[in-house]
Amino acid sequence: QVQLEESGGGLVQAGGSLRLSCAASGHTDSTYAMGWFRQAPGKERDFVAAITTTNTYYQHSVKGRFTIARTSNLNAVYLQMDSLKSEDTAVYYCKAEFYSRPEVWGQGTQVTVSS
């Protein structure tokens, strides 16, 4: 079984930066993609960014401000968040997708951007 552990959330002023990390443990073979989602209070969980061995994908609102990166074997993923805005405030969740197993979610890490 795979477990994901996120870290790096916190409180930052608007315009600042944070770097989120997500480390996978357990049977991480056959990982297809890893990504980040976020959920603001009272809203649905939304896609932020994802990465495979060949491609990266971003939500339009974070393109140019956030950068997703990974280790070569997709057992860790990072999200560098720059030029943060108050609307980026949310709980950020890491997700791993596999070729032959159900997806796995992390427990989430809070990001709060003060204006």
Contacts in CASP RR format, 6 or more apart in sequence:
PFRMAT RR
TARGET T0000
AUTHOR 0000-0000-0000
METHOD contacts of the structure
MODEL  1
QVQLEESGGGLVQAGGSLRLSCAASGHTDSTYAMGWFRQAPGKERDFVAA
ITTTNTYYQHSVKGRFTIARTSNLNAVYLQMDSLKSEDTAVYYCKAEFYS
RPEVWGQGTQVTVSS
1 26 0 8 1.000
1 27 0 8 1.000
2 24 0 8 1.000
2 25 0 8 1.000
2 26 0 8 1.000
2 27 0 8 1.000
2 28 0 8 1.000
2 96 0 8 1.000
2 98 0 8 1.000
2 101 0 8 1.000
2 104 0 8 1.000
3 24 0 8 1.000
3 25 0 8 1.000
3 26 0 8 1.000
3 104 0 8 1.000
3 106 0 8 1.000
4 22 0 8 1.000
4 23 0 8 1.000
4 24 0 8 1.000
4 94 0 8 1.000
4 95 0 8 1.000
4 96 0 8 1.000
4 104 0 8 1.000
4 105 0 8 1.000
4 106 0 8 1.000
4 107 0 8 1.000
5 22 0 8 1.000
5 23 0 8 1.000
5 25 0 8 1.000
5 106 0 8 1.000
5 107 0 8 1.000
6 20 0 8 1.000
6 21 0 8 1.000
6 22 0 8 1.000
6 92 0 8 1.000
6 93 0 8 1.000
6 94 0 8 1.000
6 106 0 8 1.000
6 107 0 8 1.000
6 108 0 8 1.000
6 109 0 8 1.000
7 20 0 8 1.000
7 21 0 8 1.000
7 22 0 8 1.000
7 23 0 8 1.000
7 109 0 8 1.000
8 18 0 8 1.000
8 19 0 8 1.000
8 20 0 8 1.000
8 21 0 8 1.000
8 109 0 8 1.000
9 18 0 8 1.000
9 20 0 8 1.000
9 92 0 8 1.000
9 109 0 8 1.000
9 110 0 8 1.000
9 111 0 8 1.000
10 18 0 8 1.000
10 109 0 8 1.000
10 110 0 8 1.000
10 111 0 8 1.000
10 112 0 8 1.000
11 112 0 8 1.000
11 113 0 8 1.000
11 114 0 8 1.000
12 18 0 8 1.000
12 84 0 8 1.000
12 111 0 8 1.000
12 112 0 8 1.000
12 113 0 8 1.000
12 114 0 8 1.000
13 113 0 8 1.000
13 114 0 8 1.000
14 84 0 8 1.000
14 85 0 8 1.000
14 86 0 8 1.000
14 113 0 8 1.000
14 114 0 8 1.000
14 115 0 8 1.000
15 82 0 8 1.000
15 83 0 8 1.000
15 84 0 8 1.000
15 85 0 8 1.000
15 113 0 8 1.000
16 82 0 8 1.000
16 83 0 8 1.000
16 84 0 8 1.000
16 113 0 8 1.000
17 80 0 8 1.000
17 81 0 8 1.000
17 82 0 8 1.000
17 83 0 8 1.000
17 84 0 8 1.000
18 81 0 8 1.000
18 84 0 8 1.000
18 111 0 8 1.000
19 78 0 8 1.000
19 79 0 8 1.000
19 80 0 8 1.000
19 81 0 8 1.000
20 36 0 8 1.000
20 78 0 8 1.000
20 79 0 8 1.000
20 81 0 8 1.000
20 92 0 8 1.000
20 94 0 8 1.000
20 109 0 8 1.000
20 111 0 8 1.000
21 76 0 8 1.000
21 77 0 8 1.000
21 78 0 8 1.000
22 34 0 8 1.000
22 35 0 8 1.000
22 36 0 8 1.000
22 76 0 8 1.000
22 77 0 8 1.000
22 78 0 8 1.000
22 79 0 8 1.000
22 94 0 8 1.000
22 106 0 8 1.000
23 75 0 8 1.000
23 76 0 8 1.000
24 31 0 8 1.000
24 34 0 8 1.000
24 74 0 8 1.000
24 75 0 8 1.000
24 76 0 8 1.000
24 96 0 8 1.000
24 104 0 8 1.000
25 75 0 8 1.000
27 101 0 8 1.000
28 73 0 8 1.000
28 74 0 8 1.000
28 75 0 8 1.000
28 96 0 8 1.000
30 98 0 8 1.000
30 99 0 8 1.000
30 100 0 8 1.000
30 101 0 8 1.000
31 73 0 8 1.000
31 74 0 8 1.000
31 75 0 8 1.000
31 96 0 8 1.000
31 97 0 8 1.000
31 98 0 8 1.000
32 52 0 8 1.000
32 74 0 8 1.000
32 97 0 8 1.000
32 98 0 8 1.000
32 99 0 8 1.000
33 50 0 8 1.000
33 51 0 8 1.000
33 52 0 8 1.000
33 74 0 8 1.000
33 96 0 8 1.000
33 97 0 8 1.000
34 50 0 8 1.000
34 51 0 8 1.000
34 70 0 8 1.000
34 74 0 8 1.000
34 77 0 8 1.000
34 94 0 8 1.000
34 95 0 8 1.000
34 96 0 8 1.000
34 97 0 8 1.000
35 48 0 8 1.000
35 49 0 8 1.000
35 50 0 8 1.000
35 51 0 8 1.000
35 68 0 8 1.000
35 77 0 8 1.000
35 94 0 8 1.000
35 95 0 8 1.000
35 96 0 8 1.000
36 48 0 8 1.000
36 49 0 8 1.000
36 50 0 8 1.000
36 68 0 8 1.000
36 77 0 8 1.000
36 79 0 8 1.000
36 92 0 8 1.000
36 93 0 8 1.000
36 94 0 8 1.000
36 95 0 8 1.000
37 45 0 8 1.000
37 46 0 8 1.000
37 47 0 8 1.000
37 48 0 8 1.000
37 92 0 8 1.000
37 93 0 8 1.000
37 95 0 8 1.000
38 45 0 8 1.000
38 46 0 8 1.000
38 48 0 8 1.000
38 88 0 8 1.000
38 90 0 8 1.000
38 91 0 8 1.000
38 92 0 8 1.000
38 93 0 8 1.000
38 111 0 8 1.000
39 45 0 8 1.000
39 46 0 8 1.000
39 90 0 8 1.000
39 91 0 8 1.000
39 93 0 8 1.000
40 87 0 8 1.000
40 89 0 8 1.000
40 90 0 8 1.000
40 91 0 8 1.000
43 90 0 8 1.000
45 93 0 8 1.000
46 59 0 8 1.000
47 57 0 8 1.000
47 59 0 8 1.000
48 58 0 8 1.000
48 59 0 8 1.000
48 62 0 8 1.000
48 66 0 8 1.000
48 79 0 8 1.000
48 92 0 8 1.000
49 56 0 8 1.000
49 57 0 8 1.000
49 58 0 8 1.000
49 59 0 8 1.000
49 62 0 8 1.000
49 66 0 8 1.000
49 68 0 8 1.000
49 79 0 8 1.000
50 56 0 8 1.000
50 57 0 8 1.000
50 68 0 8 1.000
51 57 0 8 1.000
51 68 0 8 1.000
51 69 0 8 1.000
51 70 0 8 1.000
51 74 0 8 1.000
51 77 0 8 1.000
52 74 0 8 1.000
53 74 0 8 1.000
56 68 0 8 1.000
58 64 0 8 1.000
58 66 0 8 1.000
58 68 0 8 1.000
61 87 0 8 1.000
62 81 0 8 1.000
62 88 0 8 1.000
65 81 0 8 1.000
65 82 0 8 1.000
65 83 0 8 1.000
65 84 0 8 1.000
66 79 0 8 1.000
66 80 0 8 1.000
66 81 0 8 1.000
66 82 0 8 1.000
67 79 0 8 1.000
67 80 0 8 1.000
67 82 0 8 1.000
68 77 0 8 1.000
68 78 0 8 1.000
68 79 0 8 1.000
68 80 0 8 1.000
69 77 0 8 1.000
69 78 0 8 1.000
69 80 0 8 1.000
70 76 0 8 1.000
70 77 0 8 1.000
70 78 0 8 1.000
71 77 0 8 1.000
74 96 0 8 1.000
77 94 0 8 1.000
79 92 0 8 1.000
81 88 0 8 1.000
81 111 0 8 1.000
84 111 0 8 1.000
84 113 0 8 1.000
85 113 0 8 1.000
86 113 0 8 1.000
86 114 0 8 1.000
86 115 0 8 1.000
87 113 0 8 1.000
88 111 0 8 1.000
88 113 0 8 1.000
89 111 0 8 1.000
89 112 0 8 1.000
89 113 0 8 1.000
90 111 0 8 1.000
91 108 0 8 1.000
91 109 0 8 1.000
91 110 0 8 1.000
91 111 0 8 1.000
92 108 0 8 1.000
92 109 0 8 1.000
92 110 0 8 1.000
92 111 0 8 1.000
93 105 0 8 1.000
93 106 0 8 1.000
93 107 0 8 1.000
93 108 0 8 1.000
94 105 0 8 1.000
94 106 0 8 1.000
94 108 0 8 1.000
95 103 0 8 1.000
95 104 0 8 1.000
95 105 0 8 1.000
95 106 0 8 1.000
96 103 0 8 1.000
96 104 0 8 1.000
97 103 0 8 1.000
98 104 0 8 1.000
END
